[in-house]
Amino acid sequence: MKRKLYLTILLTSFCLLFVACGVKKVDYTSLERTTTQKDMTETIGSEPNETKKTDDGGVAYTYKKSVYDRYTGSMSYQYYDDMLYYSKWTHIEKKEKKAEKVYKDICSALKEQYGKGTEDKANNTTTYEVDKKYIIAAYALQNDKYEVCITEMMK
């Protein structure tokens, strides 16, 4: 019985090791407005999963498995005239309590990095204003699931 337990623990450890090796943690907020798509790809270490033109003439690049503060979501960057204008990280949860916990954890991580933000409890948002950008953390019900988002808009 002990042997099966040890074997199970060992196999689980190996699986976790292989899964963790495939994820590269990137602080997406380190990208500036002048970051080109090529520089972004080099910083992240891979090509985007999806590239598409936006209705207003920009280009959106999406990475499906983007990690922020130990949570996995999808990350989209929007460019206009080869200038980064907007980025959005989105994590999906089925339960509101879990989404609220993720939101609070992310706000704590952002607070450590940028100081106290302006919180709007009625709309479940917190805004951080830094030198050249606004960073907004939020969560809301979308299509029967909760989206936890970090939106970064360049000034």
Secondary structure, DSSP 8 states (H G I E B T S, - for coil): -HHHHHHHHHHHHHHHHHHHHT-----GGG--TT--HHHHHHHHTS--SEEEE-TTS-EEEEEEEEEETTEEEEEEEEEETTEEEEEEEEEEESSHHHHHHHHHHHHHHHHHHH---EEETTTTEEEEEETTEEEEEEEEEETTEEEEEEEEEE-
